[in-house]
Amino acid sequence: MKKLNSCPRLALLVLLSFSIGTISAQSALENITTIQQGVKSKRISSFDRSGGNNDRMENIAPGETRTIAEIEGAGTINHIWITIAPEAPKLNRSDIILRIYWDGNEYPSVESPIGPFFGQGWDETYSWSSLPLAASPQKGNALVSYFKMPFAKGAKIEIENQADISIGAFYYYIDYVEQEQATENLAYFHAWYNQQTCEAAPEGENEWGLLSSEVGKNLLGERNYRIMETSGKGHYVGVNYYVNSPTPIWYGEGDDMFFIDGAQKPTLHGTGTEDYFNTSWSPNEKYAHPYFGFARVPDDIGWLGRTHCYRFHIDDPIFFDKSLLFTIEHGHYNYLSLEMCSVAYWYQDKPAKLDPIPDKEHRKLKPVINFLDMHRWRHEWRKNIGEESNPWGNERITE
């Protein structure tokens, strides 16, 4: 791997036209030179119906679900903007669930906490940008999507407040085009959230072979973290990926593995977490490309703490005809205990019913390990070395 040099943020405008089996990316500037037929621009927003300035949905109580948009007929959602009060961490964006239903189905094909969906991990807000998604100023509190979301018979968007406090204010735009007929070879947008505190291997956290020269081998993806799994025909287009590491060692030796159409072994087998995210050599610096980057990195010792990276397959989608399972190791051979969260994004020829996302109890966040914890570790190390010795702290036990 060759280390990437930093470069200025790219300014790129692309309009995505998705279809099953074929995906094209066309310049937005080129697109606006073509007169469109049979479409009308529409918007659903939280504007004050009285003509005043109270342009928001208010006082959404704990446990309450509200529909923010309901559309009949064929069309395509092409822009979503949302901002919420109170700000994080008082109101955790991971406690507000976003669901989108296509064509009158009773089950959602998009289900995720609203923060992670828009690239805001944990109970934090921070600015970042990519081609399809962004969290923009002030301090990442404006949540933006440019994912194209076509539908044939209708769409419904709802939010559920699973927080312990009310959502005081919820502002939004849902921009879409109304169409005389559904898009040919229509592909339905999907998104699914997962979260898991992954357990270390039974023999210990032997990353980089620090504990033993005998290193495990993982050919079938056993005990991997699951990013997405679905049945049907479609294409996977990206992920927001969040890691909270309780150890300063590099968390990303884990390989990405795609199992396409029921394959027992990985159809696509990667070489390491940072490699899948188009970076190299255990990065710990912010980087923003329209398709990939590191939106948040820990400013601590090694890779201790919280990281958010993203990868969007705009020009290189992963196609599947029958099914797709996408997993990733948590450390090589799943050696490491990590808190891992993700939102996967993909398109299918029919609206798919998703697996349930982790409930509020299982979405409780792990704390970030700090210098006080490290001092306690040092104390235990000294005790284990022997009471009569005065270890410096980096002694190595040899057999």
C-alpha positions in Angstrom: 0.0 0.0 0.0 1.2 3.5 -0.8 0.4 6.3 1.7 -2.0 8.9 0.3 -1.0 12.5 0.2 -3.5 15.0 1.4 -5.2 17.1 -1.2 -7.8 19.9 -1.2 -11.4 19.0 -1.0 -12.8 18.3 -4.4 -15.7 20.3 -5.7 -17.9 17.8 -7.6 -21.5 17.9 -8.8 -22.9 14.6 -10.1 -26.5 13.5 -10.8 -27.0 9.8 -10.2 -29.4 7.9 -12.4 -29.9 4.4 -10.9 -31.3 1.4 -12.7 -31.1 -2.4 -12.0 -28.1 -3.7 -14.0 -26.9 -0.3 -15.2 -25.8 2.7 -13.3 -24.8 6.0 -15.0 -23.3 9.1 -13.5 -24.1 12.2 -15.4 -22.9 15.8 -14.8 -25.6 17.9 -13.2 -24.5 20.8 -15.3 -25.1 18.7 -18.4 -28.4 17.4 -17.1 -29.9 20.9 -16.7 -29.5 21.5 -20.5 -32.2 18.9 -21.2 -35.9 19.8 -21.0 -37.6 17.2 -18.8 -41.0 15.8 -19.8 -43.8 14.6 -17.5 -42.3 15.8 -14.2 -43.3 18.4 -11.7 -41.2 19.7 -8.8 -42.8 19.2 -5.4 -41.9 19.9 -1.8 -43.1 18.9 1.6 -41.6 21.0 4.4 -42.2 22.1 8.0 -43.1 25.7 7.0 -45.5 27.6 9.1 -48.9 27.1 7.5 -50.2 30.4 9.1 -47.7 32.4 7.2 -45.7 33.1 10.3 -42.1 32.2 11.2 -42.7 29.1 13.3 -41.4 26.9 10.5 -41.1 23.6 12.4 -42.8 20.5 13.8 -42.8 20.9 17.6 -42.8 18.9 20.8 -42.6 15.4 19.6 -43.0 13.5 22.9 -40.9 10.4 24.0 -42.3 7.3 22.3 -44.2 9.4 19.7 -44.1 8.6 16.0 -44.9 11.3 13.4 -45.2 11.1 9.6 -43.3 14.0 8.0 -44.1 13.1 4.4 -46.7 11.0 2.5 -46.8 11.0 -1.3 -49.1 9.2 -3.6 -48.3 8.0 -7.2 -44.9 7.8 -8.9 -42.0 10.1 -8.3 -38.4 10.4 -7.0 -37.2 12.0 -3.8 -34.0 13.9 -4.7 -33.2 16.0 -1.7 -33.8 15.9 2.1 -32.7 18.5 4.6 -33.3 18.3 8.4 -32.3 20.1 11.5 -33.3 19.3 15.1 -33.4 20.9 18.6 -32.2 20.5 21.3 -28.7 20.0 20.0 -26.6 16.9 20.8 -25.7 15.6 23.3 -28.8 16.7 25.2 -30.9 15.1 22.5 -29.0 12.1 21.1 -29.5 11.8 17.3 -29.2 8.0 17.7 -32.5 8.0 19.7 -34.5 9.4 16.7 -35.4 6.6 14.2 -35.9 7.4 10.5 -38.1 5.1 8.5 -39.1 5.2 4.8 -41.8 3.0 3.3 -42.2 2.5 -0.5 -45.4 1.8 -2.5 -47.8 1.4 0.4 -45.8 -1.4 2.2 -46.4 -1.8 5.9 -42.7 -2.4 6.5 -39.9 0.1 6.0 -37.1 -0.4 3.5 -35.1 2.4 5.3 -34.6 2.1 9.0 -31.8 3.8 10.9 -31.2 6.3 13.8 -31.2 9.6 12.1 -27.8 10.7 13.2 -25.8 7.7 11.9 -27.9 7.7 8.6 -26.6 11.3 7.9 -23.1 10.6 9.1 -23.3 11.7 12.7 -22.0 9.0 15.0 -22.7 8.5 18.7 -24.2 11.5 20.5 -22.1 14.0 18.6 -22.5 16.5 15.8 -19.6 17.5 13.5 -19.4 18.9 10.0 -18.5 16.5 7.1 -19.4 16.1 3.4 -19.6 13.5 0.7 -21.4 13.3 -2.6 -24.7 11.8 -1.4 -24.7 12.8 2.3 -23.5 15.6 4.5 -23.8 17.3 7.9 -23.2 21.0 7.4 -22.8 24.1 9.5 -23.7 25.1 12.2 -21.5 22.4 13.7 -23.0 19.6 11.6 -26.5 20.3 12.7 -27.9 20.4 9.2 -28.5 16.9 7.9 -28.5 16.6 4.1 -29.2 13.8 1.6 -29.0 13.8 -2.2 -29.6 10.1 -2.6 -32.1 9.5 -5.4 -35.1 7.6 -4.1 -37.6 6.6 -6.8 -41.0 5.0 -6.2 -43.8 3.7 -8.3 -47.0 4.0 -6.1 -46.1 6.2 -3.2 -43.7 7.0 -0.3 -44.0 7.6 3.4 -41.3 9.1 5.7 -41.7 8.9 9.5 -39.6 9.6 12.6 -40.0 8.0 16.0 -38.7 9.7 19.2 -37.1 7.0 21.3 -35.3 9.6 23.5 -36.3 10.3 27.1 -37.0 13.9 26.3 -39.2 15.7 23.7 -37.9 16.8 20.3 -38.5 20.5 20.8 -38.2 21.4 17.1 -37.9 19.4 13.9 -37.4 21.4 10.7 -37.3 19.6 7.3 -37.5 19.8 3.5 -38.5 16.8 1.4 -38.0 17.7 -2.3 -39.1 15.4 -5.0 -40.4 15.2 -8.6 -43.9 14.0 -9.4 -43.9 11.8 -12.5 -46.6 10.8 -14.9 -45.3 7.2 -14.8 -42.8 5.3 -12.8 -39.1 5.2 -13.8 -38.3 2.3 -16.1 -36.4 -0.5 -14.3 -37.0 1.3 -11.0 -34.5 0.6 -8.2 -35.8 1.2 -4.6 -33.4 2.9 -2.1 -32.6 0.9 1.1 -30.7 1.7 4.2 -30.1 -0.4 7.4 -28.4 0.2 10.7 -26.5 -2.2 12.8 -24.6 -1.9 16.0 -22.6 -4.5 18.0 -20.0 -4.6 20.7 -17.8 -7.2 19.1 -16.0 -9.7 21.4 -12.3 -10.4 21.2 -11.0 -13.8 20.1 -10.9 -16.4 22.9 -7.1 -16.4 22.8 -6.9 -12.7 23.4 -6.5 -9.5 21.5 -3.5 -10.7 19.5 -3.4 -7.9 17.0 -0.1 -7.4 15.1 1.0 -10.7 16.8 1.9 -8.8 20.0 0.7 -11.6 22.3 1.7 -14.6 20.3 3.5 -15.3 17.0 0.8 -17.8 16.1 -1.8 -15.7 14.2 -5.3 -17.0 13.3 -6.7 -17.4 9.8 -10.2 -16.4 8.7 -11.3 -17.7 5.3 -15.1 -17.9 5.7 -15.9 -14.7 7.7 -16.9 -16.5 10.9 -17.6 -14.0 13.8 -17.3 -11.0 11.4 -19.4 -7.9 12.0 -22.4 -7.7 9.6 -22.8 -4.5 7.7 -25.7 -5.7 5.5 -27.6 -8.7 4.3 -30.5 -8.9 1.8 -32.2 -11.2 -0.7 -33.2 -10.0 -4.2 -31.6 -8.3 -7.1 -29.8 -5.0 -6.8 -26.6 -3.1 -6.1 -24.9 -2.0 -2.9 -23.7 1.7 -3.0 -22.0 2.5 0.3 -21.7 2.7 4.0 -21.1 5.0 7.0 -18.9 3.1 9.4 -18.3 4.0 13.0 -15.7 2.4 15.4 -15.1 3.1 19.1 -11.8 1.4 20.0 -11.0 0.8 23.7 -7.4 0.0 22.9 -4.7 2.3 21.4 -3.7 -0.4 18.9 -4.8 -0.1 15.2 -8.4 -1.3 14.9 -8.4 -1.8 11.2 -6.5 -5.0 10.2 -9.9 -6.6 9.5 -10.7 -7.6 5.9 -13.9 -6.6 4.1 -15.8 -9.7 2.7 -18.7 -9.6 0.2 -20.6 -12.9 -0.3 -22.6 -12.5 -3.5 -25.6 -14.7 -4.4 -25.2 -17.2 -1.6 -21.5 -17.8 -2.0 -20.0 -19.8 1.0 -16.6 -18.1 0.6 -16.1 -14.4 0.0 -16.7 -13.4 -3.6 -14.8 -10.2 -3.0 -12.1 -10.4 -0.3 -10.3 -7.2 0.8 -6.9 -6.7 2.5 -7.8 -4.4 5.4 -10.3 -1.9 6.8 -8.4 1.2 5.6 -7.9 -0.4 2.2 -11.6 -0.8 1.7 -12.0 2.9 2.6 -9.4 3.8 -0.1 -6.7 4.9 2.5 -3.5 3.3 3.7 -1.1 2.6 6.5 -3.4 2.9 9.5 -4.6 6.5 9.0 -5.7 8.8 11.8 -6.3 12.0 9.9 -9.4 13.7 8.6 -9.9 13.4 4.9 -12.8 14.3 2.6 -13.4 13.0 -0.9 -16.9 12.9 -2.5 -16.8 9.1 -2.4 -14.7 8.2 0.7 -13.0 9.6 3.7 -12.5 9.9 7.4 -15.0 12.4 8.9 -14.0 11.9 12.5 -10.8 10.6 14.0 -9.6 10.4 17.7 -7.1 12.9 18.9 -5.6 10.7 21.6 -3.0 7.9 21.9 -2.7 5.7 18.9 -6.2 4.9 17.6 -7.9 5.0 21.0 -11.5 6.4 20.7 -14.0 7.1 18.1 -13.6 7.0 14.3 -16.1 7.6 11.5 -15.2 6.7 7.9 -17.3 6.4 4.8 -17.2 4.8 1.4 -19.7 5.3 -1.5 -19.7 3.0 -4.5 -20.9 5.6 -7.0 -18.9 4.4 -10.0 -18.1 0.9 -8.7 -21.4 -0.5 -7.2 -21.5 -4.1 -6.0 -24.1 -6.0 -8.1 -26.0 -9.0 -6.9 -28.8 -11.1 -8.6 -30.1 -13.2 -5.6 -28.5 -12.0 -2.4 -25.7 -10.0 -0.8 -24.0 -10.4 2.6 -21.3 -7.8 3.5 -19.2 -8.3 6.6 -15.9 -7.1 8.0 -13.5 -8.4 10.6 -13.0 -6.5 13.9 -9.3 -6.7 13.8 -7.5 -9.5 11.9 -9.2 -12.8 12.7 -11.7 -10.8 14.8 -9.1 -10.4 17.5 -10.3 -7.1 18.9 -13.2 -6.0 21.1 -14.7 -3.0 19.4 -17.9 -1.0 19.5 -19.0 -1.0 15.9 -21.9 0.8 14.2 -22.8 1.1 10.5 -25.5 2.3 8.0 -25.4 0.4 4.7 -27.1 1.9 1.6 -28.2 -0.1 -1.5 -30.9 -0.4 -4.2 -33.1 -3.3 -5.1 -35.7 -4.1 -7.8 -38.4 -4.5 -5.1 -38.8 -3.0 -1.6 -37.2 -5.4 0.8 -38.2 -6.1 4.4 -35.3 -5.4 6.7 -34.1 -7.2 9.8 -35.0 -5.3 13.0 -32.4 -2.8 14.0 -30.9 -2.9 17.5 -33.3 -1.5 20.1 -32.6 1.4 22.4 -31.2 -0.8 25.1 -28.7 -2.3 22.7 -27.8 1.1 21.2 -26.5 2.4 24.5 -23.1 3.8 23.9 -19.8 2.5 25.3 -17.7 5.2 27.1 -14.5 6.4 25.6 -11.4 5.0 27.4 -9.2 7.8 28.8 -5.9 8.5 30.5 -7.4 7.6 33.9 -8.2 4.1 32.7 -4.7 3.8 31.3 -3.2 4.7 34.7 -5.3 1.9 36.3 -4.0 -0.5 33.6 -0.5 0.5 34.6 -1.3 -0.2 38.2 -2.4 -3.7 37.3 0.7 -4.2 35.2 2.9 -3.3 38.1 1.1 -5.7 40.4 1.4 -8.5 37.9 5.1 -7.9 37.3 5.8 -8.3 41.1 5.5 -6.2 44.2 9.3 -6.0 44.7 10.1 -4.8 41.2 9.7 -1.2 39.9 8.7 -1.7 36.2 8.8 1.2 33.9 5.9 -0.1 31.9 7.1 -1.4 28.6 8.9 -4.6 29.9 8.2 -7.6 27.7 7.6 -11.0 29.1 9.6 -13.7 27.4 9.1 -17.4 27.6 
